Amino acid sequence: MRIHKIALTLLFSGSLLFAQQKLTMNEAILGLRSNLRVENYWYPAWIKNSNSLTYFKNGEYLLTNAETQKTETLLTLNDINTHLPKQEQLSYLPLVVFNTADSGYFKNENTYYKIKRNNAQWSVEKWLEVPADAQNEEVVLDKSMVVYTVKNNLYYKTERGEVAITSDKEENIVNGSAVHRNEFGIDKGIFISPDKTKIAFYRMDQTMVEDYPVIDWSVVAAKNQNIKYPMAGRTSHQVVLGVYDIPTGKTVYMNTEGDKEQYLTVISWQPNSKNVFIGVLNRKQNHLKMNLYNADNGQFIKTLFEEKSDKYVEPQQPLVFLPNSEKDFIWQSQRTGYNHLFHYNVDKGLVRQVTKGDWLVTDLLGFNAKKKEIYFISTKETPLDRHLYKVNWSSGKVEKLNKEAGTHYGVLSDNGDYLFDSYSNEEVPRKIDIIETQKKSNTNLLTASNPLTGYTQAEVKNITLKAEDGTPLYAKLMLPKDFDATKKYPVIVYLYNGPHAQLITNSFPKSGNLWYDYLTQKGYIVFSMDGRGSSNRGLKFEQAVYKNLGETEMKDQLKGVEYLKTLPYVDASRMGVHGWSFGGFMTTSLMLKHPDVFKVGVAGGPVMDWNMYEIMYTERYMASPQDNPEGYKQSNLLDKVENLKGKLLLIHGAQDDVVVWQHSINFLKSAVDRNVQLDYFVYPGHAHNVMGRDRVHLMQKITDYFDLYLKPEKDN
């Protein structure tokens, strides 16, 4: 009798031992950046003119020699703090840029420091201090110079002191910052010439753009901060490109004639530092000219090529010159329907299209000059993966470099001999290899353990549906771990379905988002799909939404709903939909234009009227309101609020400067005017996205809203 009791006790304790832990809301939202973080090697960078790789791991910098496969500790926090006064000592290692294995620099607060190693000992030297409010900093190490902006003016500083490049006193003139609201791949406004003697910079005049109020509610009385927000169909800002010559202290502006509201994109220096390239795009965004200008006098030299479209042209990448050439460069273009590499010569024009096919290049990594090879990442095998390739720029022969399926990220050594490859897939949290590019052999640096082992995770099914025109649509269906096909489950559809976004990929975690796993723990089925209009499927797929945002996307999402309704375990009377930004627009559109489909919707930061969104993005996909009045009318949700049948929660950040708060405010006013009830929540102090710890509050609110209206009362 006693033996039986012991056996039962062991059996019971064993079942507890193997019981899976449920994700908390905090873990679902912040876990992958905290206790559920996947092990990684951060800031990988190759030392110039070497086969040595630096990276950050467990609080120290390591150096791995790819040839010998030997790894050593390169730099620790103690190596730095030993040489700093107590009041300046650091609590953690900052981002360090190594220009050799024995030298580099870092920044702490507003001070730059240089570090050097001699006989295995590091020394630290205070280098330059920049103003506390300096922004847009560009370090020119071999000239011991930092270029930066303060307020709206541009400066550079060396050991000899600070030099003002511009001195505009008008607050609406902005120098050295990214322009055109960071569209067209623009992420900076300062461009240093290859010989480090010239500084090209954007100069933006916003005087003619209307002020738009953004209120700071954290002070009493509340304080207004006007921003410049050019809305579709209205007056835009005007941009020119200046070039400052350091030896003479003189600035010239490139003679970019034409419409003052045109866009100046993909700024690129010719390697001789004498000329600069500007991609000049008209405001309609359907005609690009790649122009060459003399950097010394600003004069137009010639147009190298043009690209036109009956919809839009979207330049995003600067020219990249081939090694040891001042004339030959690679241009990325979607002119054939997919983003590919084109070899151009400054004198002769197009030499050849280097990559071809119904797939696209997503990143250009670099070159191997000796082998005449270009290294890149692409969707060649499937849009769900990213793989590493090389192509001979003369023959066009393409070779795959990695072996495993998944989403790969690469960093190439200067000479192209070695490639840092970090990847994940649905089953692999992360693996990091060094690939020897000629032998295509790899050495493993890291195989990360799965931090979700022991946690309840969704059962994920990869689904392929078809749009009405036969286009494959990729989706994921997430089922509860204890799924019972005889039961009926509520469903939450998460969507974005807008440009420059892809939700469905072969990467970790398998669900794509731990919040989905959390929802399945609570008894929901979760569904997500990339419909036409989303990214990385080619121009035809993306441009299917042109001039009519929301319509084609809804057709595709409703194909997903049709599929869900065929599943015997889906309760079609308890379906919810949620999205943010473009996804908020889609959520609201579905709730108003197809009001019988979803019982509940949660729309975050939603566009309600494209007339009130920024010029660059909106006019690319919708043309202007003057040229496409019917499209703007069709997509306007403010006059369709009375169609609402289900429950709708709107959420907006009070300081949103991307989709301004007025979208939600005007929608609420429309609801009041039409006696339509809906729910609303605002996040003071947050801009377009609610981030940090407050994001847990946000996702709890969204989850509670679905629980309130989709779950049976006994389950709440």
Secondary structure as GFF3:
##gff-version 3
##sequence-region A 1 716
A	DSSP	alpha_helix	2	17	.	.	.	ID=ss1
A	DSSP	alpha_helix	25	30	.	.	.	ID=ss2
A	DSSP	three_ten_helix	31	33	.	.	.	ID=ss3
A	DSSP	beta_strand	42	46	.	.	.	ID=ss4
A	DSSP	beta_strand	52	57	.	.	.	ID=ss5
A	DSSP	beta_strand	60	65	.	.	.	ID=ss6
A	DSSP	beta_strand	70	76	.	.	.	ID=ss7
A	DSSP	alpha_helix	77	81	.	.	.	ID=ss8
A	DSSP	three_ten_helix	86	88	.	.	.	ID=ss9
A	DSSP	beta_strand	96	100	.	.	.	ID=ss10
A	DSSP	beta_strand	103	108	.	.	.	ID=ss11
A	DSSP	beta_strand	111	118	.	.	.	ID=ss12
A	DSSP	beta_strand	121	129	.	.	.	ID=ss13
A	DSSP	beta_strand	134	140	.	.	.	ID=ss14
A	DSSP	three_ten_helix	141	143	.	.	.	ID=ss15
A	DSSP	beta_strand	145	150	.	.	.	ID=ss16
A	DSSP	beta_strand	153	158	.	.	.	ID=ss17
A	DSSP	beta_strand	161	164	.	.	.	ID=ss18
A	DSSP	beta_strand	173	175	.	.	.	ID=ss19
A	DSSP	three_ten_helix	180	182	.	.	.	ID=ss20
A	DSSP	beta_strand	190	192	.	.	.	ID=ss21
A	DSSP	beta_strand	198	205	.	.	.	ID=ss22
A	DSSP	beta_strand	211	216	.	.	.	ID=ss23
A	DSSP	beta_strand	223	228	.	.	.	ID=ss24
A	DSSP	beta_strand	238	245	.	.	.	ID=ss25
A	DSSP	beta_strand	250	253	.	.	.	ID=ss26
A	DSSP	beta_strand	263	269	.	.	.	ID=ss27
A	DSSP	beta_strand	275	281	.	.	.	ID=ss28
A	DSSP	beta_strand	287	294	.	.	.	ID=ss29
A	DSSP	beta_strand	300	308	.	.	.	ID=ss30
A	DSSP	beta_strand	320	321	.	.	.	ID=ss31
A	DSSP	beta_strand	328	333	.	.	.	ID=ss32
A	DSSP	beta_strand	340	345	.	.	.	ID=ss33
A	DSSP	beta_strand	349	353	.	.	.	ID=ss34
A	DSSP	beta_strand	361	368	.	.	.	ID=ss35
A	DSSP	beta_strand	373	378	.	.	.	ID=ss36
A	DSSP	beta_strand	387	392	.	.	.	ID=ss37
A	DSSP	beta_strand	398	400	.	.	.	ID=ss38
A	DSSP	beta_strand	407	412	.	.	.	ID=ss39
A	DSSP	beta_strand	418	424	.	.	.	ID=ss40
A	DSSP	beta_strand	431	436	.	.	.	ID=ss41
A	DSSP	beta_strand	441	447	.	.	.	ID=ss42
A	DSSP	beta_strand	459	466	.	.	.	ID=ss43
A	DSSP	beta_strand	472	479	.	.	.	ID=ss44
A	DSSP	beta_strand	489	494	.	.	.	ID=ss45
A	DSSP	alpha_helix	514	521	.	.	.	ID=ss46
A	DSSP	beta_strand	525	530	.	.	.	ID=ss47
A	DSSP	alpha_helix	539	543	.	.	.	ID=ss48
A	DSSP	alpha_helix	551	566	.	.	.	ID=ss49
A	DSSP	beta_strand	570	580	.	.	.	ID=ss50
A	DSSP	alpha_helix	582	593	.	.	.	ID=ss51
A	DSSP	beta_strand	600	604	.	.	.	ID=ss52
A	DSSP	three_ten_helix	610	612	.	.	.	ID=ss53
A	DSSP	alpha_helix	615	622	.	.	.	ID=ss54
A	DSSP	alpha_helix	629	635	.	.	.	ID=ss55
A	DSSP	three_ten_helix	641	643	.	.	.	ID=ss56
A	DSSP	beta_strand	647	653	.	.	.	ID=ss57
A	DSSP	alpha_helix	662	673	.	.	.	ID=ss58
A	DSSP	beta_strand	679	683	.	.	.	ID=ss59
A	DSSP	alpha_helix	694	710	.	.	.	ID=ss60
A	DSSP	three_ten_helix	713	715	.	.	.	ID=ss61
###
